[in-house]
Amino acid sequence: MRLARTMTALAAAGALTLLSAPAKAVDLTVTHWGVLMYGVPFAVAWDQGYFSEEGIEVDGFITSQGGGTTLRNALASEVPYGETALAAVVAAAQEGLELTIVHAGVRSVGDVLWVTRLDADDVNTIEDLEGRAVGYTSPRSVSQSLLFMSMDAAGIATDGYDPRALGGIGSGLTALNEGAVDAATILEPIWTQMQEQYKPVFSSGDLLPPMTQTVGVVRSDYLAENPDIIRGIIEARRRGVEFIYNDPRAAGEILARVYEMDEAVAIAAVENVAAIEYWSRGDFEIEAMNNMLDGLRLVDAIDDGPFDWSGLIDESFLPDELRSDR
């Protein structure tokens, strides 16, 4: 069915003659594809044939556990583009890699929660975690920075609790179950899938301002030679975001098919994060990007000092209505 939609769209739009698209189907890189919520706009765009309509045949998606690994995967792929963690892009830029950020990705941290055991009657709010052991994933990670910022927002000093690096989400929940910590990190859609087993303590999105988690980035030399391909990817993703916000239930059904997950869980998770406008349509929110960098500096994930976005961001591949100079 997808092939039929693809051929119809290409014939109608004449996209192969308009774009210098790759001659064969390619893979795109998206952080935590198939597991977390970052990739939902790509799943929708793929399912609905939006990439094909832009003259780009997408065969599948390359992914990893995030950070620098996802960025390296993106830069080594046939189309050296990916939606990756902002932290990894900034760190790479500070090391001198020639990269260009072409669109914003996820603009909220509302999918990141801390939970406790159902029988933890004395832990119900973030304030109850003062003096207790609280888990995050790994040193210099986004989860560590969000924990530190959330605790500070709640008025709990750095020495007022015991933060512990626990590894992945599964390892953290195991530590929580065994009583090694009093709260651990969980993200959507895992939270929706497991919410009957744990009690929410706080969401970082309820305590912190908008923060850009991911961005679309491309190797600068490829961008200069293939602008229409990148423009097409951005437009297909934007249409995926619009689809989600217009019909989150249908987007959840698509997510269930593409990610091969339970449909009820997928629908609920999409509806949960769509309600907080989790995905950017591509336009940049510099304050939200700076907010993320502030948190990353707390955990020494990036160099200190102000960061100059002017040499890294290129808005010219966005639709006119999404540019800051509109």
Residue pairs with C-beta under 8 A, 6 or more apart in sequence:
2 46
2 47
2 49
2 52
5 48
5 49
5 52
6 49
6 52
6 57
9 15
9 49
9 52
9 53
10 16
10 52
10 53
10 55
13 53
13 55
15 21
15 52
15 53
15 54
15 55
16 55
18 55
18 228
19 54
19 55
19 56
19 228
19 229
19 232
20 226
20 228
20 229
21 55
21 56
21 57
21 228
21 229
21 232
22 56
22 57
22 78
22 79
22 229
24 57
25 57
25 58
25 59
26 56
26 57
26 58
26 59
26 77
26 78
26 79
27 58
27 59
27 60
27 61
27 62
27 77
27 78
27 79
28 42
28 58
28 61
28 62
28 77
28 79
28 81
28 82
28 233
29 61
29 62
29 63
29 70
29 73
29 74
29 77
29 81
29 82
29 83
29 84
30 38
30 39
30 42
30 61
30 62
30 63
30 70
30 82
30 83
31 38
31 39
31 63
31 64
31 66
31 70
31 82
31 83
31 84
31 85
31 214
32 38
32 39
32 63
32 64
32 65
32 66
32 70
33 39
33 42
33 61
33 62
33 63
34 61
34 63
34 259
34 260
35 63
35 259
36 111
36 187
36 188
36 189
36 190
37 106
37 111
37 187
37 188
37 189
37 269
37 270
37 273
37 278
38 83
38 105
38 106
38 213
38 214
39 61
39 63
39 83
40 240
40 244
40 251
40 255
40 270
40 279
41 237
41 238
41 240
41 241
41 244
41 279
42 61
42 83
42 237
42 240
43 240
43 254
43 255
43 258
43 259
44 50
44 240
44 243
44 244
44 251
44 254
44 255
45 51
45 236
45 237
45 239
45 240
45 243
46 58
46 258
47 254
47 257
47 258
48 239
48 240
48 243
48 254
50 235
50 236
50 239
50 240
51 57
51 58
51 232
51 233
51 236
52 58
53 236
54 232
54 233
54 235
54 236
55 228
55 232
56 229
56 232
56 233
56 236
62 73
62 74
62 77
62 82
63 70
63 73
64 70
64 73
65 168
66 84
66 85
66 88
67 85
67 87
67 88
67 141
68 88
68 91
68 92
70 82
70 84
70 85
70 88
71 82
71 84
71 85
71 88
71 89
71 92
71 217
73 82
74 80
74 81
74 82
74 84
74 217
75 82
75 97
75 99
75 219
79 222
79 226
79 229
79 233
80 218
80 219
80 222
81 102
81 216
81 217
81 218
81 219
81 222
81 230
81 233
82 216
82 217
82 218
83 105
83 214
83 215
83 216
83 217
83 237
84 214
84 215
84 217
85 142
85 213
85 214
86 212
86 213
86 214
86 215
86 289
86 292
86 293
87 142
87 292
87 296
87 301
87 302
89 99
89 101
89 215
89 217
89 312
90 293
90 296
90 302
90 307
91 301
91 302
92 99
93 99
93 312
94 302
94 303
98 219
98 220
98 221
99 217
99 218
99 219
99 220
99 312
100 217
100 218
100 219
100 220
100 223
100 312
100 313
100 314
101 215
101 216
101 217
101 309
101 312
101 313
101 314
102 216
102 217
102 218
102 223
102 230
102 234
102 314
102 317
102 318
103 215
103 216
103 234
103 237
103 238
103 280
103 282
103 283
103 284
103 317
103 318
104 212
104 214
104 215
104 216
104 280
104 282
104 283
104 284
104 285
104 288
104 289
105 212
105 213
105 214
105 215
105 216
105 279
105 280
106 212
106 213
106 214
106 278
106 279
106 280
107 210
107 211
107 212
107 213
107 277
107 278
107 279
107 280
107 285
107 288
108 205
108 210
108 211
108 213
108 273
108 276
108 277
108 278
109 142
109 146
109 204
109 205
109 208
109 211
109 213
110 203
110 204
110 205
110 206
110 273
110 276
110 278
111 187
111 188
111 191
111 205
111 272
111 273
111 278
112 142
112 143
112 146
112 185
112 187
112 203
112 204
112 205
113 185
113 186
113 187
113 191
113 200
113 201
113 202
113 203
113 204
114 126
114 129
114 134
114 147
114 150
114 183
114 184
114 185
114 186
114 200
114 201
114 202
114 203
114 204
115 176
115 183
115 184
115 186
115 191
115 198
115 199
115 200
115 201
116 123
116 176
116 182
116 183
116 184
116 198
116 199
116 201
117 176
117 177
117 198
117 199
118 197
118 198
118 199
120 182
120 199
122 128
123 129
123 132
123 182
123 183
123 199
123 201
124 199
124 201
125 201
125 202
126 150
126 151
126 154
126 156
126 201
126 202
126 207
127 154
127 155
127 156
128 201
129 151
129 156
129 161
129 182
129 183
129 201
130 156
130 160
130 161
131 160
131 161
131 162
132 161
132 162
132 181
132 182
132 183
133 161
133 162
133 163
133 164
133 180
133 181
133 182
134 147
134 151
134 161
134 162
134 163
134 164
134 181
134 182
134 183
134 184
135 163
135 164
135 165
135 166
135 172
135 175
135 176
135 181
135 183
135 184
135 185
136 143
136 144
136 146
136 147
136 163
136 164
136 165
136 166
136 172
136 185
137 143
137 144
137 165
137 166
137 167
137 168
137 169
137 172
137 185
138 144
138 165
138 167
139 165
139 299
140 296
140 299
140 300
140 301
141 299
141 301
142 213
142 292
142 295
142 296
143 185
144 163
144 165
144 299
145 292
145 295
145 296
145 298
145 299
145 301
146 204
146 208
146 295
147 163
147 185
147 204
148 158
148 163
148 295
148 298
148 299
149 204
149 207
149 208
149 294
149 295
149 298
150 202
150 204
150 207
150 208
151 158
151 160
151 161
152 158
153 207
153 208
154 202
154 207
164 175
164 180
164 181
166 172
166 175
166 181
166 184
166 185
169 184
169 185
169 186
169 187
169 190
172 181
172 184
172 185
172 186
173 184
173 186
173 194
173 198
175 181
175 184
176 182
176 183
176 184
176 198
183 201
186 194
186 198
188 269
188 272
188 273
189 261
189 265
189 266
189 268
189 269
191 200
191 269
192 265
192 268
192 269
192 272
193 261
193 262
193 265
193 269
205 276
208 291
208 295
209 287
209 288
209 291
210 285
210 287
210 288
210 291
211 288
211 291
211 292
211 295
212 280
212 285
212 288
212 289
212 291
212 292
213 292
215 289
216 233
216 234
216 237
216 282
218 230
223 230
223 314
227 317
230 317
231 317
234 282
234 317
234 318
235 319
237 282
238 281
238 282
238 319
238 322
241 279
241 280
241 281
241 282
242 281
243 250
243 251
244 251
244 270
244 274
244 279
245 274
245 277
248 267
248 270
248 271
248 274
249 267
249 270
249 271
251 270
251 274
252 263
252 266
252 267
252 268
252 269
252 270
252 271
253 263
253 266
253 267
255 261
255 266
255 267
255 269
255 270
256 262
256 263
256 265
256 266
256 267
259 266
273 279
281 322
282 318
282 319
282 322
283 318
283 322
283 323
283 324
284 313
284 315
284 324
286 309
289 309
290 307
293 302
293 307
296 302
297 304
315 322
315 323
315 324
315 325
316 323
320 326
